[in-house]
Amino acid sequence: MKKVIYMFTSLFLLGACTQGKQAGSEPVDDGIDSTFEYKVDRFADIEILRYPVPGFNSLSLQQKELIYYLSQAALEGRDILWDQHNRYNLTIRRVCEGVYENYMGDKSSEEWKQFETYLKQIWMANGIHHHYSEDKIMPQFSLDYFVKLVKSVDPGRMPFRDGMAADETLQEILPVMFDPAVMPKRMNQTPGTDIVQTSAVNFYEGVTQKEVEAFYNAMKDSADETPISYGLNSKVKKIDGKVAEQVWKLDGMYDKAIERIIGWLDKAAAVAENDHQKEVINLLIDYYRSGDLKKFDDYSVKWVTDTTSRV
């Protein structure tokens, strides 16, 4: 019952540049030659590559401005993705980043290098589970070493959540990071298991797979020939003993981040290439404001029919 994480896909789709040149355009020097460095970094089982973007230099200033606004909208949603992958992800990332930026001790030791590798791994995976296998990434440094790192940094420079102290924060995250039996799989698809209760994702809380299936089955209209994607933009949990949805929208779940996303999309709409593209962006804004999945369908249909915009 894995949910599709579409919020940022929508934004990236909006910001994708076409590969072909427009009819009648002249070749443009993009400054890309044989000396371009594709490899950025390599660690654990990961190699980070970057690629040139042919045609970018030929875009107008307005088109580049549009891409910038769309990219900023996508970045505003980064922490939403982290939280969706696991409810402890943001706390773990922020603590690790606080150590990485402020630790003043020995950074030549093997354990420090292993700590750096772990941080890069969770950056790459947008959380503590591997981006392909979905197995939990186990630190190669010791629990005691991590505790020493955290406690050696000035608490005033550490982004502890909700005013929590170092000891409280460590008590919360150490089992999640170091115990292989705690949240071992981001999404558990083992046959015969309750995939809702045994998965580490943050789409559900305090509910079983059967309860979630019954909840959405009760919503479905068998006569609807164009049904919405039930559950696409919500977290399901029990509220006052009843199964309910927390919808991702303005004035709903992730309100502050979505408000910032909408702000950047408003700027993007103002520099759209044409009226069709502007309508596409405004439909996406309407969807983020309302959380109405029919509006998401309207946006998707409108987006796929835009065959003239270059961005």
Backbone bond lengths (Angstrom), bond angles and torsions (degrees), N, CA, C in turn:
res aa  C-N    CA-C-N  psi(-1)  N-CA   C-N-CA  omega(-1)  CA-C   N-CA-C  phi
1 M - - - 1.458 - - 1.523 110.07 -
2 K 1.269 114.76 39.59 1.460 119.34 -178.29 1.518 110.42 -68.60
3 K 1.315 116.18 131.90 1.454 120.18 176.92 1.518 109.99 -84.95
4 V 1.300 115.81 149.59 1.455 121.13 176.91 1.519 108.74 -85.44
5 I 1.315 116.30 127.28 1.459 119.82 176.89 1.516 107.25 -89.63
6 Y 1.313 114.65 102.34 1.453 119.95 -169.31 1.512 112.67 -111.06
7 M 1.312 118.85 -14.42 1.460 120.42 -169.16 1.524 111.18 -57.50
8 F 1.334 116.03 -43.52 1.453 119.34 -175.64 1.514 110.52 -86.94
9 T 1.344 116.19 -26.36 1.458 119.19 173.51 1.516 109.62 -58.93
10 S 1.328 116.82 -41.50 1.462 120.69 179.10 1.515 110.59 -58.07
11 L 1.322 116.28 -44.04 1.451 120.03 -177.97 1.517 111.48 -69.84
12 F 1.346 117.18 -39.90 1.456 119.51 179.90 1.526 110.92 -68.39
13 L 1.334 117.04 -35.59 1.458 119.70 177.01 1.522 110.32 -62.07
14 L 1.317 115.96 -40.80 1.454 119.62 178.83 1.521 111.32 -61.60
15 G 1.331 116.17 -33.94 1.456 119.78 -173.86 1.508 114.96 -95.40
16 A 1.330 118.50 10.04 1.461 120.27 -177.55 1.521 110.74 -78.30
17 C 1.331 116.59 132.75 1.463 120.72 177.33 1.518 109.47 -87.04
18 T 1.319 117.42 142.16 1.452 120.21 175.32 1.509 109.22 -71.23
19 Q 1.340 115.78 150.00 1.454 120.25 -176.31 1.520 112.45 -84.46
20 G 1.329 116.83 -31.86 1.455 119.09 -176.17 1.509 112.19 -80.82
21 K 1.331 116.22 158.71 1.454 120.77 176.56 1.515 109.15 -85.87
22 Q 1.312 116.57 150.13 1.440 120.45 177.04 1.521 109.06 -70.97
23 A 1.332 115.25 151.72 1.457 120.27 -177.33 1.516 110.84 -57.40
24 G 1.324 115.33 132.63 1.453 120.31 175.68 1.508 114.80 83.43
25 S 1.339 118.32 -0.84 1.456 119.61 -178.36 1.520 110.15 -77.90
26 E 1.321 115.84 151.07 1.450 121.67 -179.81 1.524 109.97 -90.82
27 P 1.341 118.22 151.37 1.466 120.12 176.10 1.525 110.62 -57.02
28 V 1.316 115.95 140.89 1.461 121.40 -177.36 1.518 109.28 -119.68
29 D 1.312 116.12 137.38 1.458 120.94 176.39 1.521 108.50 -78.87
30 D 1.338 116.29 108.93 1.458 120.67 -179.15 1.518 112.33 -89.36
31 G 1.308 118.12 1.67 1.454 120.08 -179.15 1.512 113.05 71.88
32 I 1.335 117.64 20.29 1.464 122.37 -178.95 1.524 108.38 -102.65
33 D 1.314 116.53 122.58 1.457 119.48 179.97 1.520 109.88 -138.51
34 S 1.309 116.05 -171.60 1.461 120.94 -174.38 1.526 112.83 -68.59
35 T 1.328 117.98 -11.62 1.468 120.37 -179.73 1.527 112.30 -88.95
36 F 1.333 117.34 -1.15 1.467 120.22 -178.62 1.528 109.99 -60.57
37 E 1.330 116.64 130.40 1.461 121.82 -178.44 1.527 110.07 -91.32
38 Y 1.318 116.29 112.12 1.460 120.94 -179.51 1.529 111.84 -82.97
39 K 1.318 117.64 -35.20 1.459 121.55 -174.94 1.526 110.34 -85.33
40 V 1.323 115.65 129.14 1.460 121.79 -178.87 1.527 111.13 -105.04
41 D 1.339 116.59 -46.88 1.466 120.27 -176.37 1.523 108.66 -162.35
42 R 1.326 115.23 159.99 1.457 121.10 175.50 1.520 108.65 -143.25
43 F 1.339 116.56 131.19 1.457 121.63 -179.59 1.526 108.49 -158.31
44 A 1.329 115.86 152.34 1.472 121.54 -177.71 1.532 108.85 46.20
45 D 1.344 117.68 -124.49 1.465 120.47 179.43 1.524 111.41 -104.05
46 I 1.322 117.00 24.08 1.460 121.94 -171.13 1.528 110.94 -122.30
47 E 1.324 115.91 138.79 1.454 121.56 169.44 1.524 107.65 -124.16
48 I 1.322 116.58 126.75 1.455 122.17 -179.15 1.527 108.93 -93.90
49 L 1.324 115.61 124.97 1.457 121.73 179.27 1.520 109.82 -119.29
50 R 1.303 115.52 154.40 1.458 120.87 171.92 1.525 107.96 -127.44
51 Y 1.315 115.90 158.17 1.457 119.91 -175.78 1.526 110.35 -134.43
52 P 1.319 116.51 146.17 1.464 119.16 173.90 1.528 109.91 -71.23
53 V 1.316 116.70 158.94 1.463 121.78 -179.98 1.524 108.40 -118.07
54 P 1.330 117.21 90.90 1.470 119.38 179.47 1.530 110.79 -58.46
55 G 1.309 116.27 135.82 1.455 120.70 178.06 1.510 114.67 95.54
56 F 1.330 117.78 -12.46 1.465 118.73 -176.28 1.526 111.55 -63.50
57 N 1.331 116.57 -42.32 1.466 119.34 -177.54 1.521 112.85 -66.12
58 S 1.331 116.58 -19.33 1.460 119.33 -179.98 1.525 112.54 -85.76
59 L 1.327 117.22 -6.67 1.460 119.92 177.94 1.524 110.21 -70.08
60 S 1.313 115.32 151.88 1.461 120.04 177.10 1.524 109.76 -74.67
61 L 1.323 116.25 165.37 1.460 120.51 177.05 1.528 110.41 -59.64
62 Q 1.327 117.25 -38.72 1.461 120.73 179.14 1.529 111.03 -63.75
63 Q 1.332 117.08 -40.93 1.460 120.14 178.81 1.525 111.26 -66.02
64 K 1.323 116.73 -39.45 1.466 120.01 177.61 1.527 110.55 -66.54
65 E 1.316 116.42 -36.73 1.466 120.46 176.68 1.525 109.89 -63.38
66 L 1.325 116.60 -41.63 1.466 121.41 177.63 1.525 110.76 -60.07
67 I 1.328 116.86 -46.41 1.464 120.85 179.11 1.524 110.73 -61.06
68 Y 1.326 116.45 -40.60 1.467 119.98 179.29 1.527 110.96 -60.92
69 Y 1.328 117.37 -47.16 1.462 120.27 -178.30 1.528 111.07 -63.97
70 L 1.334 117.01 -40.28 1.464 120.01 179.20 1.529 111.00 -66.72
71 S 1.334 116.62 -38.52 1.464 119.30 179.41 1.524 111.09 -67.25
72 Q 1.331 116.75 -36.60 1.463 119.71 177.33 1.526 110.91 -67.26
73 A 1.323 116.91 -37.75 1.468 120.26 176.30 1.524 110.30 -60.90
74 A 1.331 116.20 -42.39 1.464 120.11 179.19 1.525 111.17 -64.39
75 L 1.332 116.88 -42.11 1.466 120.32 -179.78 1.524 111.83 -63.84
76 E 1.323 117.27 -33.23 1.470 120.09 178.57 1.528 110.92 -63.32
77 G 1.325 116.31 -22.49 1.459 119.72 179.83 1.513 114.38 -91.87
78 R 1.329 117.20 1.51 1.469 119.85 -175.83 1.532 112.10 -58.46
79 D 1.323 116.95 -46.31 1.461 119.26 -176.91 1.526 112.11 -69.05
80 I 1.330 117.35 -25.19 1.462 119.71 174.19 1.521 109.36 -62.33
81 L 1.326 115.99 -46.10 1.465 120.49 179.70 1.523 110.89 -60.23
82 W 1.324 116.83 -44.10 1.467 120.28 178.49 1.528 110.53 -59.56
83 D 1.314 117.02 -44.80 1.461 120.41 -178.35 1.523 111.29 -67.60
84 Q 1.327 117.42 -35.09 1.459 120.42 178.24 1.525 111.38 -66.16
85 H 1.314 116.83 -35.05 1.465 120.19 -179.46 1.526 112.09 -68.71
86 N 1.325 117.38 -34.20 1.468 120.77 178.19 1.524 108.79 -172.22
87 R 1.321 116.48 139.41 1.464 119.44 -173.95 1.529 113.39 -70.49
88 Y 1.335 118.13 -14.25 1.464 120.61 177.85 1.528 112.73 -98.56
89 N 1.304 117.52 -4.79 1.461 120.84 -173.84 1.525 113.19 -56.95
90 L 1.318 116.67 -48.11 1.462 119.60 -174.90 1.523 111.37 -65.91
91 T 1.323 116.60 -40.57 1.466 119.20 178.49 1.523 110.52 -62.62
92 I 1.331 116.70 -45.98 1.469 120.38 -179.85 1.521 110.70 -62.91
93 R 1.329 117.12 -45.44 1.468 119.45 -179.21 1.525 111.29 -62.02
94 R 1.318 116.63 -45.33 1.466 119.64 -176.42 1.521 111.85 -66.99
95 V 1.328 117.17 -37.66 1.463 119.68 176.82 1.529 110.11 -65.43
96 C 1.331 116.48 -45.10 1.470 119.84 179.34 1.527 110.94 -63.32
97 E 1.319 117.30 -41.09 1.462 120.22 178.43 1.524 111.04 -66.61
98 G 1.335 116.63 -37.02 1.458 119.88 176.89 1.516 111.66 -61.56
99 V 1.336 116.38 -41.02 1.464 120.92 176.28 1.524 110.26 -65.88
100 Y 1.321 116.31 -46.93 1.467 121.44 -176.52 1.530 111.49 -58.94
101 E 1.318 116.52 -38.43 1.464 120.85 -176.30 1.529 113.22 -83.91
102 N 1.335 117.74 -24.23 1.465 119.19 -168.88 1.524 115.58 -122.68
103 Y 1.320 118.72 -8.33 1.461 120.36 -179.85 1.524 109.73 -66.50
104 M 1.328 116.76 130.51 1.463 121.83 -175.38 1.526 112.60 -109.17
105 G 1.329 117.35 7.76 1.460 120.33 -177.40 1.518 113.30 -88.29
106 D 1.329 115.52 -158.32 1.464 123.09 -175.81 1.531 110.59 -69.28
107 K 1.329 116.09 120.81 1.459 121.04 178.97 1.531 111.94 -111.56
108 S 1.316 115.45 19.07 1.466 119.61 178.13 1.524 112.11 -106.47
109 S 1.331 117.20 -5.46 1.463 120.54 -176.37 1.526 111.24 -74.67
110 E 1.317 115.77 160.60 1.461 121.06 179.39 1.521 110.93 -65.64
111 E 1.335 116.97 -37.25 1.465 118.95 -179.32 1.527 111.13 -67.57
112 W 1.329 118.26 -36.31 1.470 119.22 176.16 1.531 110.23 -63.28
113 K 1.323 116.53 -41.32 1.463 119.73 178.16 1.530 110.70 -62.82
114 Q 1.334 116.47 -37.78 1.462 119.91 177.12 1.525 111.07 -67.76
115 F 1.333 116.58 -35.08 1.467 120.42 175.56 1.528 110.22 -64.14
116 E 1.326 117.21 -44.46 1.466 120.82 177.76 1.530 110.91 -59.51
117 T 1.322 116.12 -42.57 1.464 120.05 179.33 1.522 110.93 -62.38
118 Y 1.329 116.87 -42.86 1.469 120.75 178.78 1.526 110.81 -60.18
119 L 1.325 117.09 -44.23 1.459 120.61 179.99 1.528 110.57 -62.75
120 K 1.323 116.83 -41.40 1.465 119.86 177.43 1.528 110.77 -63.75
121 Q 1.327 116.55 -38.57 1.467 119.92 179.72 1.525 111.46 -62.78
122 I 1.332 116.99 -44.03 1.463 117.72 -178.13 1.528 110.89 -74.90
123 W 1.333 117.66 -29.32 1.472 119.05 171.66 1.527 109.79 -60.07
124 M 1.320 115.49 -46.71 1.459 120.69 -177.50 1.528 111.27 -63.39
125 A 1.317 116.98 -40.59 1.467 121.79 -174.04 1.525 113.14 -88.22
126 N 1.338 117.27 -3.13 1.472 120.49 -173.65 1.522 110.82 54.83
127 G 1.328 114.79 42.98 1.450 119.66 178.64 1.515 111.91 148.66
128 I 1.320 115.57 -175.50 1.465 121.35 -171.87 1.525 113.37 -87.56
129 H 1.330 117.42 4.48 1.461 120.96 177.96 1.529 110.02 -113.54
130 H 1.321 115.87 142.16 1.462 121.79 -176.59 1.525 110.45 -58.74
131 H 1.330 116.08 139.87 1.461 120.60 -173.48 1.526 112.98 -69.95
132 Y 1.336 119.28 -20.09 1.466 121.56 177.21 1.531 111.67 -104.35
133 S 1.322 116.75 -59.88 1.464 120.32 -175.41 1.528 112.22 -72.21
134 E 1.329 116.67 -25.41 1.466 124.38 -175.93 1.527 112.38 67.11
135 D 1.341 116.99 11.21 1.461 120.82 171.31 1.524 109.28 -75.05
136 K 1.326 116.14 151.22 1.463 119.29 178.35 1.525 110.23 -66.46
137 I 1.320 115.66 136.69 1.461 121.92 177.35 1.530 107.61 -80.05
138 M 1.317 116.72 115.38 1.461 120.58 -177.76 1.530 110.23 -90.73
139 P 1.334 117.63 126.85 1.468 120.49 177.83 1.528 111.04 -60.52
140 Q 1.324 116.35 142.06 1.458 121.33 176.90 1.526 111.32 -94.45
141 F 1.329 117.10 -2.97 1.463 121.71 172.56 1.527 107.67 -97.14
142 S 1.321 116.73 162.83 1.462 120.25 -174.06 1.529 111.81 -82.46
143 L 1.324 114.54 158.33 1.466 120.84 175.75 1.524 109.97 -60.48
144 D 1.324 117.01 -43.40 1.466 120.22 -178.88 1.526 111.30 -62.02
145 Y 1.324 116.70 -38.36 1.465 119.96 179.15 1.529 110.20 -64.99
146 F 1.322 117.20 -41.48 1.463 120.58 179.95 1.527 110.89 -64.31
147 V 1.327 116.46 -42.74 1.471 120.11 177.62 1.525 109.92 -59.78
148 K 1.332 116.28 -42.52 1.466 120.46 179.02 1.527 110.97 -61.63
149 L 1.331 116.74 -42.30 1.463 120.30 178.83 1.527 111.13 -60.27
150 V 1.321 115.78 -49.82 1.467 120.30 -175.90 1.523 110.83 -62.59
151 K 1.323 116.87 -44.06 1.465 120.16 -175.82 1.524 112.79 -76.53
152 S 1.331 117.04 -14.40 1.465 119.25 179.73 1.522 112.40 -82.89
153 V 1.328 117.04 -13.82 1.468 121.22 -178.13 1.525 109.49 -90.79
154 D 1.313 116.03 140.05 1.465 121.92 176.52 1.532 109.16 -53.53
155 P 1.350 118.83 120.44 1.471 120.92 -178.31 1.525 113.28 -54.94
156 G 1.325 116.33 -28.98 1.455 119.77 179.45 1.515 113.26 -67.67
157 R 1.324 116.48 -15.09 1.461 120.85 -179.94 1.527 112.22 -105.45
158 M 1.332 115.93 4.25 1.461 120.33 -179.31 1.532 110.10 -103.59
159 P 1.331 117.50 133.71 1.470 120.92 -177.39 1.525 112.69 -84.32
160 F 1.335 116.74 59.57 1.459 119.75 179.15 1.527 109.59 -67.56
161 R 1.326 115.94 142.76 1.460 121.58 -174.35 1.521 112.33 -75.32
162 D 1.330 115.75 136.57 1.467 123.09 171.97 1.524 112.78 51.43
163 G 1.322 116.57 37.97 1.452 119.93 177.28 1.516 114.63 72.07
164 M 1.327 117.60 13.45 1.466 120.68 179.77 1.524 110.17 -68.08
165 A 1.326 116.56 147.66 1.457 121.71 176.63 1.524 109.62 -83.96
166 A 1.336 115.39 172.39 1.464 120.39 -177.83 1.522 111.56 -59.07
167 D 1.342 117.24 -45.75 1.465 120.26 -176.98 1.528 111.41 -62.73
168 E 1.335 117.07 -41.79 1.469 120.52 179.19 1.528 111.01 -64.24
169 T 1.324 115.43 -42.42 1.463 119.98 -179.43 1.520 110.74 -65.04
170 L 1.322 116.45 -45.02 1.465 120.27 179.96 1.525 111.16 -63.61
171 Q 1.313 116.83 -39.76 1.463 120.18 178.72 1.528 110.66 -59.54
172 E 1.320 116.60 -33.84 1.461 121.50 -178.76 1.524 112.34 -76.89
173 I 1.340 117.75 -41.90 1.466 119.42 -169.75 1.526 115.15 -98.85
174 L 1.332 118.86 -20.48 1.466 119.26 -176.21 1.530 113.08 -60.03
175 P 1.342 119.43 -46.19 1.478 117.77 178.24 1.525 112.13 -62.30
176 V 1.322 116.84 -36.63 1.465 120.37 -179.14 1.522 110.31 -65.90
177 M 1.321 117.01 -38.22 1.458 120.70 -178.70 1.525 113.12 -78.42
178 F 1.341 117.59 -42.82 1.462 120.38 -165.46 1.526 115.29 -108.22
179 D 1.316 119.45 -18.52 1.464 120.89 -179.37 1.532 108.65 -89.94
180 P 1.339 118.09 113.35 1.469 120.03 -177.01 1.520 113.75 -64.24
181 A 1.334 117.40 -16.37 1.465 120.55 -179.00 1.526 112.57 -87.68
182 V 1.328 117.63 -11.55 1.466 121.46 -178.36 1.528 109.57 -94.78
183 M 1.328 116.24 119.12 1.466 122.45 178.80 1.529 111.97 48.82
184 P 1.324 117.73 55.63 1.469 120.10 -173.79 1.521 114.81 -71.77
185 K 1.338 117.55 -20.73 1.462 120.65 -173.87 1.525 109.43 -134.18
186 R 1.337 115.79 129.97 1.470 117.93 178.46 1.524 110.35 -62.31
187 M 1.335 116.96 -49.87 1.460 120.29 173.65 1.521 108.51 -130.96
188 N 1.312 116.04 114.20 1.459 121.80 -177.37 1.526 109.56 -90.50
189 Q 1.324 116.47 115.83 1.462 120.75 -179.49 1.528 112.11 -110.53
190 T 1.321 116.79 20.85 1.460 120.60 179.27 1.528 109.92 -63.39
191 P 1.333 117.90 125.98 1.472 120.09 -179.99 1.528 111.74 -57.30
192 G 1.327 115.11 139.74 1.451 120.35 176.43 1.511 115.06 87.55
193 T 1.344 117.28 -1.15 1.463 119.98 179.36 1.527 110.15 -103.94
194 D 1.312 116.03 160.48 1.458 121.30 172.97 1.525 106.70 -81.52
195 I 1.329 116.76 101.28 1.463 119.58 -171.95 1.525 112.54 -69.92
196 V 1.320 117.35 -19.64 1.464 120.20 176.77 1.521 110.39 -74.13
197 Q 1.317 116.59 -48.08 1.459 120.35 -176.11 1.524 113.46 -76.23
198 T 1.335 117.46 -25.38 1.467 119.55 -175.60 1.524 113.36 -100.28
199 S 1.318 117.82 1.37 1.464 121.12 177.11 1.520 110.04 -97.11
200 A 1.337 115.59 148.67 1.465 120.89 -175.38 1.520 113.38 -88.20
201 V 1.328 117.94 -2.95 1.462 120.48 -178.86 1.522 110.81 -64.87
202 N 1.322 115.09 161.46 1.459 121.40 -175.26 1.529 111.69 -106.66
203 F 1.333 116.74 32.22 1.457 120.60 177.28 1.529 111.86 -86.83
204 Y 1.324 116.38 -13.98 1.462 121.33 -175.77 1.524 109.44 -139.13
205 E 1.322 115.54 152.11 1.464 119.75 177.80 1.526 109.10 -151.57
206 G 1.327 115.79 119.93 1.457 120.72 175.04 1.511 115.14 70.44
207 V 1.348 117.13 22.31 1.465 120.79 179.69 1.524 109.50 -130.03
208 T 1.328 115.77 160.41 1.458 121.27 177.33 1.524 109.97 -102.38
209 Q 1.317 115.54 167.29 1.464 120.53 177.82 1.530 110.58 -59.93
210 K 1.323 117.08 -42.51 1.465 120.26 -179.71 1.525 111.18 -63.18
211 E 1.320 116.87 -39.47 1.466 119.96 179.49 1.527 111.12 -65.48
212 V 1.330 116.41 -40.45 1.463 119.88 179.55 1.527 110.46 -66.50
213 E 1.328 116.85 -44.15 1.464 120.36 179.96 1.525 110.82 -62.60
214 A 1.326 117.04 -42.08 1.464 120.44 179.17 1.529 110.77 -65.82
215 F 1.324 116.60 -37.38 1.465 121.84 -179.67 1.525 110.86 -60.84
216 Y 1.333 116.85 -46.92 1.462 119.65 -177.99 1.529 112.44 -79.57
217 N 1.319 117.58 -31.95 1.466 119.36 176.60 1.526 111.38 -61.45
218 A 1.330 116.18 -33.30 1.465 120.21 179.28 1.524 111.90 -69.24
219 M 1.325 117.26 -21.89 1.466 121.59 -179.88 1.526 112.53 -83.70
220 K 1.312 117.23 -26.14 1.457 121.13 -169.12 1.526 112.17 -71.60
221 D 1.320 114.07 143.15 1.462 122.18 175.87 1.528 107.22 -112.00
222 S 1.315 116.97 109.92 1.465 120.97 -175.61 1.523 112.42 -64.62
223 A 1.331 116.93 -18.88 1.466 120.42 -179.71 1.528 112.42 -88.22
224 D 1.322 117.07 -7.53 1.466 121.03 -178.47 1.525 109.35 -78.01
225 E 1.333 116.66 116.12 1.466 120.69 -177.89 1.528 112.61 -81.96
226 T 1.311 117.17 -13.78 1.471 120.94 177.28 1.531 108.91 -129.69
227 P 1.324 116.93 67.34 1.470 119.59 -176.33 1.524 112.03 -68.64
228 I 1.310 115.51 150.81 1.459 120.66 175.56 1.525 109.36 -76.43
229 S 1.313 115.97 168.26 1.471 121.36 178.20 1.529 108.27 -87.39
230 Y 1.315 115.74 84.64 1.463 120.97 -175.52 1.530 111.10 -54.41
231 G 1.322 115.62 132.70 1.457 120.76 176.15 1.508 115.08 81.14
232 L 1.326 117.17 6.63 1.466 119.93 -175.33 1.522 112.27 -68.19
233 N 1.318 117.76 -30.68 1.467 120.50 -172.31 1.522 112.00 -129.10
234 S 1.333 116.14 49.37 1.461 117.53 -177.79 1.520 111.59 -156.37
235 K 1.315 113.93 162.57 1.459 122.44 169.39 1.521 107.35 -108.89
236 V 1.324 116.51 138.30 1.460 121.07 -179.90 1.525 108.80 -106.76
237 K 1.315 116.10 127.60 1.458 121.19 179.13 1.521 109.19 -151.64
238 K 1.303 116.02 169.75 1.459 119.96 176.61 1.522 109.44 -91.68
239 I 1.325 115.06 128.18 1.457 122.14 176.69 1.522 107.25 -122.21
240 D 1.325 116.49 119.05 1.469 121.98 -175.35 1.528 111.09 54.40
241 G 1.333 115.28 38.32 1.454 120.59 175.59 1.508 115.66 82.85
242 K 1.343 117.71 -0.61 1.458 121.03 -178.68 1.529 110.32 -116.52
243 V 1.332 116.01 142.10 1.459 120.90 178.14 1.525 108.79 -69.39
244 A 1.331 116.13 130.71 1.463 120.96 -177.17 1.519 109.91 -147.92
245 E 1.335 115.27 164.45 1.460 122.17 177.60 1.520 110.88 -103.02
246 Q 1.321 115.68 142.41 1.458 122.13 166.01 1.523 105.96 -110.71
247 V 1.329 116.20 107.80 1.464 121.00 -172.13 1.522 110.36 -84.69
248 W 1.334 115.70 139.22 1.465 122.02 177.54 1.524 107.92 -82.01
249 K 1.319 116.51 103.74 1.458 120.84 -178.21 1.516 109.23 -165.90
250 L 1.324 115.40 172.70 1.455 120.06 174.15 1.526 108.61 -60.49
251 D 1.328 116.30 134.14 1.469 123.02 -175.81 1.526 112.43 66.85
252 G 1.323 116.97 16.40 1.458 121.42 175.72 1.514 109.32 -126.84
253 M 1.314 116.98 -148.78 1.457 120.79 177.89 1.530 109.61 -67.63
254 Y 1.311 116.85 139.28 1.470 124.44 -177.65 1.534 111.52 65.12
255 D 1.311 116.79 29.93 1.466 122.44 -175.27 1.525 112.82 -53.23
256 K 1.329 118.09 -50.03 1.464 120.81 -173.79 1.523 111.57 -64.39
257 A 1.335 116.78 -44.04 1.463 119.73 179.36 1.522 110.66 -65.63
258 I 1.321 117.11 -41.21 1.465 120.63 -179.38 1.529 110.42 -67.20
259 E 1.318 117.24 -34.60 1.468 120.11 175.74 1.530 110.45 -60.57
260 R 1.337 116.57 -41.12 1.470 119.82 178.54 1.530 111.00 -69.72
261 I 1.332 116.79 -37.94 1.469 120.43 176.39 1.526 109.84 -58.79
262 I 1.322 116.37 -46.95 1.464 121.05 -179.52 1.527 110.28 -61.27
263 G 1.324 116.91 -38.75 1.460 120.39 179.07 1.518 112.01 -58.89
264 W 1.339 116.64 -43.89 1.467 120.31 178.86 1.532 111.09 -70.58
265 L 1.333 116.92 -36.70 1.462 119.35 178.46 1.527 111.34 -66.59
266 D 1.328 117.10 -35.00 1.470 120.06 174.78 1.529 110.35 -59.22
267 K 1.333 115.96 -43.16 1.466 120.01 177.93 1.530 110.68 -64.48
268 A 1.338 116.10 -39.16 1.463 120.17 179.52 1.527 111.08 -64.31
269 A 1.321 116.64 -42.03 1.469 120.12 -179.60 1.524 111.16 -61.14
270 A 1.325 116.28 -32.79 1.468 120.51 -177.87 1.523 112.37 -69.85
271 V 1.343 117.79 -19.46 1.470 120.38 179.96 1.529 110.84 -119.55
272 A 1.329 116.64 23.50 1.469 120.43 179.14 1.524 110.32 -59.80
273 E 1.320 115.73 153.39 1.466 120.80 -177.11 1.526 112.74 -71.92
274 N 1.326 116.85 -28.69 1.465 120.47 -177.07 1.525 108.97 -158.98
275 D 1.321 116.60 173.84 1.465 121.15 -176.71 1.523 112.22 -65.00
276 H 1.333 116.94 -36.55 1.468 119.98 179.72 1.527 110.20 -62.40
277 Q 1.319 116.22 -47.69 1.462 120.11 -179.87 1.527 111.06 -63.62
278 K 1.319 116.34 -38.65 1.463 120.08 177.92 1.520 110.58 -62.30
279 E 1.327 117.02 -40.14 1.461 120.32 178.53 1.524 110.96 -65.48
280 V 1.337 116.83 -38.19 1.468 120.95 177.19 1.531 110.11 -58.36
281 I 1.319 116.38 -49.41 1.466 120.65 -178.44 1.524 110.72 -63.87
282 N 1.328 116.81 -41.33 1.465 119.73 -179.38 1.527 111.95 -67.09
283 L 1.332 117.25 -33.07 1.467 119.91 175.25 1.528 110.51 -65.06
284 L 1.333 116.29 -38.92 1.463 119.59 177.40 1.527 110.46 -65.11
285 I 1.325 116.54 -39.64 1.467 120.46 176.47 1.528 110.26 -61.58
286 D 1.335 116.75 -45.03 1.469 120.62 178.79 1.524 110.89 -58.17
287 Y 1.320 115.51 -39.85 1.459 119.81 179.52 1.526 111.06 -65.27
288 Y 1.340 117.28 -46.16 1.465 119.92 179.48 1.526 111.60 -63.65
289 R 1.311 116.86 -32.78 1.469 119.66 178.83 1.527 111.34 -69.59
290 S 1.318 116.63 -41.06 1.465 120.98 -171.25 1.522 114.25 -98.23
291 G 1.340 117.30 -29.59 1.460 120.23 -172.34 1.517 112.81 73.42
292 D 1.335 117.11 10.74 1.465 122.88 -177.51 1.528 109.32 -78.03
293 L 1.330 117.14 115.87 1.458 120.76 -176.10 1.528 112.85 -69.72
294 K 1.315 118.57 -21.06 1.466 119.86 173.18 1.531 110.12 -67.25
295 K 1.318 116.06 -34.52 1.463 119.42 176.36 1.534 110.38 -67.89
296 F 1.334 116.46 -33.77 1.461 118.73 176.09 1.524 110.31 -64.60
297 D 1.327 117.05 -39.67 1.465 120.31 176.09 1.529 110.69 -62.61
298 D 1.336 116.48 -42.67 1.472 120.32 178.50 1.523 110.60 -60.16
299 Y 1.324 115.38 -43.98 1.468 120.30 177.88 1.526 110.76 -60.38
300 S 1.328 117.03 -46.55 1.468 121.48 -176.44 1.524 111.37 -62.14
301 V 1.336 116.43 -42.98 1.466 120.88 179.36 1.524 110.07 -64.97
302 K 1.327 115.89 -43.04 1.469 119.75 -179.35 1.521 110.72 -65.68
303 W 1.335 116.76 -39.49 1.468 120.20 -178.92 1.525 111.24 -63.62
304 V 1.332 116.62 -43.53 1.465 119.60 -174.46 1.524 111.70 -70.39
305 T 1.330 117.58 -18.23 1.469 120.09 179.05 1.528 112.67 -90.41
306 D 1.328 116.93 -0.71 1.471 120.00 177.79 1.526 108.65 -83.45
307 T 1.308 116.26 100.18 1.467 121.28 -177.91 1.523 112.52 -109.89
308 T 1.330 116.79 5.35 1.464 119.37 -175.97 1.525 113.56 -110.57
309 S 1.324 117.95 -27.85 1.464 120.20 -178.03 1.521 110.22 -68.41
310 R 1.317 116.74 142.76 1.458 119.92 177.88 1.525 111.40 -85.36
311 V 1.312 116.71 -30.88 1.466 121.26 178.02 1.519 108.87 -98.00
